[in-house]
Amino acid sequence: MTGGVDLSIVIPVYNEASTIGGVINGHASVATALGCSFEIVACDDGSTDATWAAMEAASARVATLRLLRNDGNRGIPETMKRLYADARGTWVYFTPGDGQVPADALPIMWAAREGAALVVGRRIPRRDPSSRILMAQIYSSVLRAIFRLSVHDIDSVKLYLVDEQRSLRVRSTSTFFEAEMLIALTRRHRVVREVDVPHRPRIAGQPKGVTPLGLLAAMRDLAWFTVTDLLARSRG
């Protein structure tokens, strides 16, 4: 059940001391310009640098900011599930704490939300190392082929209608959980839109998105989901 604000901006953060302050400030400024009520919820996933201090400093400047902190490094899936569950808005927008997707992407996504259950931002052009882009393309291509998805950039920033998102039963424990929600919404014939958003090169810290181990875990969950899905469909 949602209530209180129109928009929750949720930000997972791990060892992003040099970028998180700017990410929070930028999104607060852009969200204010949208003219809607909003909150920003940032979760520190057990950072070992000065990230938490930077987040606390930001909270002194941004009245709409709420801070969460994991008791250790739980990883992106668990952190994102916590953020989604904690959001109080009618809509929830996910953006990373590294600043690679600038706050300017939010108005583009917000303008495309009418009638949709999910808006996905396609990073054009994507400013990541070629190896990371290749892994993401392989992963997305497999999902698009198996489940006939229209979305190209599956693990990008997203804007969910919260009531739709929370009606889903998600079982995956890897980064595949975002794809699982996308598949479920598509099968319910909900409107899912993909819009182009800007992307920047990483200026500090280490990449924390799709890694070889993370891709392996996602592929494991994908295989499990596909098999159980086929069995369920055959019984139906």
Secondary structure, DSSP 8 states (H G I E B T S, - for coil): ---SEEEEEEEEESS-TTTHHHHHHHHHHHHHHHTS-EEEEEEE-S-SSSHHHHHHHHHHH-TTEEEEE-SS---HHHHHHHHHHH--EEEEEE--TTSSS-TTHHHHHHHT-TT-SEEEEEESS--S-HHHHHHHHHHHHHHHHHH----S-TTS-EEEEHHHHHTS-----STHHHHHHHHHHHHTT--EEEEEE------SS---SS-HHHHHHHHHHHHHHHHHHHHHHHH-
